[in-house]
Amino acid sequence: MLLNKEKNMDKKIAILIRKFLLGRIKHDELEHLDKWFHTTKIPPSKLPPEKWNKVKQRMWTQISFHINSPKIPILSFSQELRSAVAIAAIAIIYFAIHLGTNDAFNLWLGNHMPVQQTYSANIGEIKELYLPDSTHVWLNTGSTLSYSTKFNKQSRKIKLSGQAYFDVTRDTLKPFIIYTDNSITQVLGTSFSIHSYSNETNYIIVTSGKVGVKLPHINKKQNYLLLPGDKLQYKINKKSAIISHNNATQKLSLWRYHSLYFESTSLIDIAATLERKYGIRIQFSNNNIKQRKFKGYFENPDLENVLRVIELSMELDIKKSKNGLITIKEKSKK
């Protein structure tokens, strides 16, 4: 009985937090929320650290966007209270997991929308699809895209894990918003590519139109505006982001046609691309090799040919064991 009461309370608090972030909370509800925050203790030690960190990462992406977005009517409360509510929202996720409150959990991790349509591209697959608003999407191997059945009715929000190229149908009344674990991208109608794989150098590159980007985990206050030819490259583990101009956008999007184009790309990132594309495993004999840069283009590439070109041009020794593991090491000097 007590557990059910706690679950219902958590669900009510989650709803109040959402109403606050959307600017729809009433005065008495705000007082209730404020009282809850100052009297509730968060015991994260009961949750595995890796799950707690993942929850916080995904929550801050959403909360930062809603608090800072000028498109959403947030009530003019103090920054201290906004931060308090943001932390409270993270607490809700903890309770949702710990107590099994699925409704509260889904309320937040679903970006405020019940995801019911999901597309995934398997190993070696490039999935081409059209969204309900006629936006054309290419989904790269090892990637997943999802959106609500309410997509294009009042808003156009999607969730992306991996890499995708978008040719977005223009709609000035409903901005097209893409959420990844580390970025929030908003456009009206344009074409661009998002590369967002964990533990890799990620980027957003624009072919046409204008693209607005937020990277909450790097700089919560920074808004990036990208124009055709611009490339925003970022590393979450280093908390850094760089914009370069006049990039070969078409070449960098050739993966849509099963080709590979590497422009001064580190071998560690190339290895990750090849592992996804061919379902293989690659290891390096030492860390110094991982950061060496390679530039090259392969049309309808064969794995053996790609490895042979990299091996010869960079004077490396690449071997494949009987169990399929590929090892890259420095070429021995005779």
N, C-alpha and C positions, 0 to 999 in steps of 0.2 A: 504493500500500500504506500509506504514511504517513498520507495523507489519510483513508483508511477507519479507521485506528486512532484518529485524532483524533476522528472522528465518533462512534465507539463510546464513547470516553471521555466526550465531551460528553453523550451520552445517559445514561450511568451516573450522571454528576454531577447531571443534571436530576432523575433518579429519587430520588437521595439528598436533594436539596433538598426535593422534595415530601414525602418521608417525614419529614424534619425538621419541616416546617411542620404536618404532621398528627400529630406526636408519636409516630411509629412507628419512629424511627431507633434502631439499636443502638449500643452504645458504640464498637465498632470502626469502624462506618460513620461515626459522628460525627467520630472522629479523622481518618479519611480525608478527609472533607469539609472539616474545618478546615485540614488540610494543603494541600488543593487551593486553598482560598481565599487563603491566605497566600503561595502560590508562583505564582499565575496573574496575569498582567497583562492588563488590558482595554484594547485599542487602539480606542476608539470613533471615532477620526478616519478609519478606513477605511470607516465606515458613513455614508451621507448624514445630515446633522443632523436633517432633518425626520422620517426613518424612525426614527432613534435616539430622538428625543423621544417619538414616538408609542409606541414599544416601552416606554420607561420609564414613560410615563403609564399604560398598560394594566397593566403589571406591578405598579406600586405599589398600584393599586386592589385587586388580588387579594392581594398579600402583606400589606398593611395589615390587610385583613379577617381573614386566617387567623391572623396574629400576635396581634391584639387580641380576637378573638372568644372569649367564655367557653364557647361551645358545643363548641369543638374542643380536645382534650387536647394542649396544647403543652408540651413539656418545659421545666422551669424553669431554663433557661440564662440567662446575662447578657444585658442589652439590647444590649451591644456585639456579642456573638456573633450575636444575632438580626438586628441591622442588617447585620452582615457577610454573613450568609447571604442576606438580602434583596438586597444588592448583587451577591452571587454569582449569584443567580437572574437578575438583569438581564444579567449577563455571559453566562449560558447562552443567552439569546435572541440576543445578539450573535453568538456562535459558531454558533448554529443558522442564522442568516441568512447569515453570512459563509461558512460551510462547506457550507451546503445540508442541514443536519441537520433534515429535516422533522419527524421524530418528536419531537425535543426541542422544536422550535418549537411544535408543536401541543399538546404536553403542558402548556405554560403558557398560551398565548394562547387556549386552549379552555376556560379556567376549570376545568381538571382534568376535562373531560367531552367526549367526542367528539360534536360537534354534527352532527346528521344531519337535523334537521327545521327548516326556515326558512320564515318567512312575510314577505312584503313588501307594502306598500301603495304603489301607483304614484301619479302626479300626479292629484289630484282624487278619489282613491279612499279610502274608509274600509272597512277589512277587519275583519269580525266573525268570531271563531272561538272554539272551545272547546278547551282543553288536555286532555290525558289524565286529569287529576284533576277534570274538569268545570269548572275555572275559566273564566269568561267574559271574553273580551278583545276590546277595540276597538282596532284599530291605525290611527293617523292617517296621512295621506298623507306620503310620503317617509320612512317608518319601516320598521324590520326587527326581527323577533323570532325568536330561535332557541333550541332546547333539544335535549338529548340524547334518544336513544331510551330511555335508562334513567330518564327523568323519571318521578317519582312511584313509583319502585320503592324506592329508599332515601332519595332527596332530591328536592326540587323547586327546581331552579335554572334560570334562563333568562337570556338576554342580550338587551338592548334597545338599539336605536339609534333615537332619535327620540321619538315620543310614543305612549303607550298608556294606556287606562283598564282597570283590573282589578277584577273582582268575584270575589275569591278564595274557593274552596271551603275551609272550615275543616278543618285537620288539625293537631292539637297535637303529633303525633309527627314531622311533617315540615314545618318552616317553609318558607314560600314566599320565595325569595330572587331579587331582580332585580338584575343587574349592568348598569350603563351605564359609559361611559368615565370618568365623574366621580362616580358614587355607587353605594352598595350599600344596597338597601332590603330589609328582612325583615319578614314578617307571618305570622300563622297563618291568619286568615280575615277579610277586610275588603274594602272597596271604596275605590279611590283612583286618582289619575291621576299619571303621571310625564311631564314635559316635559323632554327631554334632547337638544337639538339643539346642535351645535357653534357657537360664536361667538354665542350668544344668551343672554338671561336665562332660566335654567332654574328649574323648580320642581317640587315634589311636594305635592299637595293631597289631603286625606283626607275622604272622604264618610262612612264608617262604620268603627268598630273602631279599632285602634291600629296604628301603623306606626313601625318603627324604622329610622333612616337613619344612614349614615356617609358623610362627604364627605372621603375621605383626602387630597385635594389642597388642601383648605382647612384642616382640623384633624384630624390622624390620631387624636387622643385623644378627640375630641368624639363623643358619641352623642346623636342627636336622637330624641325621642319625640313623635310627632304624634298628636293626637286629632281627632275629627270637627270640621271647620271650620277646621283648622289648615293653613297654607300655608308651606312652607319654600322660600324663594326664594334663589338663589345665583348668583354670577358667578365663574367660575373665574379669569378674567383679573384680577379685583380681589381675589381671596382673601377673599370676604365671603359671609356667609349670614345671613338674617333670617327669623324666624318671626312670622307674623301670625295672628290668631285671628278667628273668626266670619266667615269668607269665604263668598261665594256659591258653594259648591262645585258645585251643580247647573248654574248658569249657566256656570261655567268648564269644564264638561264637555260643553257643548252641541255641540261639534265632532263628537261621535259621531253626531249626526243631521244633519250637513252644514250646521250653522249656525255663525255666528261671533259670539263675545262677547269684547269687549275691555274690560278694567277698568283704566283708567289705564295703558294699555300704550304704550310708546314707539313712535314711528313706524318706527324701524329694525326692531323686532321684528314689527310689523304687516306691514311690507314682506316680511320673511322668510316669514311665514305665507302671504301672498298669492302669493308666488313659488312656493312648494310646491304650493299648492292649484290654481293656474291655469296653472302652467308658463310664467310670464312673468319679465321682468327689470325691476327698479326701481332707479333711481339718484336721489341727492339732489344739489341744487345746492350745498349747504354742510352742514357737520357739525352746525351748531346745530339744524337742522330735525329731525335724526335722533332727538334726545332729547325732543322735544315729546310730550306725553301725549294720548292719545285714548281716550274711552269710548263704546262703542256696541254695539248688538246687531243682527245681520242674520240673518233666517230664510231658509234656502235662497237665499243671496245671489247676485246677479249682479255680476260684477266691475265693470262700468261704474257700477252703482248704489253700490257700496261706495266707489269712488274719488270719485264725485260728492259723497257725503255728507261724506267726509273733507275734500274740497276746500272745500266751502261752510262747514262748521262751524269749520274751523281757518284760514280765509282764506288758502288756499294756491292755487298755480297748478299743476295736474297735466295734463301733456300726454303724448300717445302718438305716437311717431314712426312713420314708414312701416315701419321694420324691427321694430316691436313693442316697442321700449324705452320704458318709462314714466319720465318725469322729474318729480320733485316739487321745487318751489322756492317761495320767498316770493312772495306776490302783490304786484305792483308798485303803489306808491302814486301816484295821479294828483294 
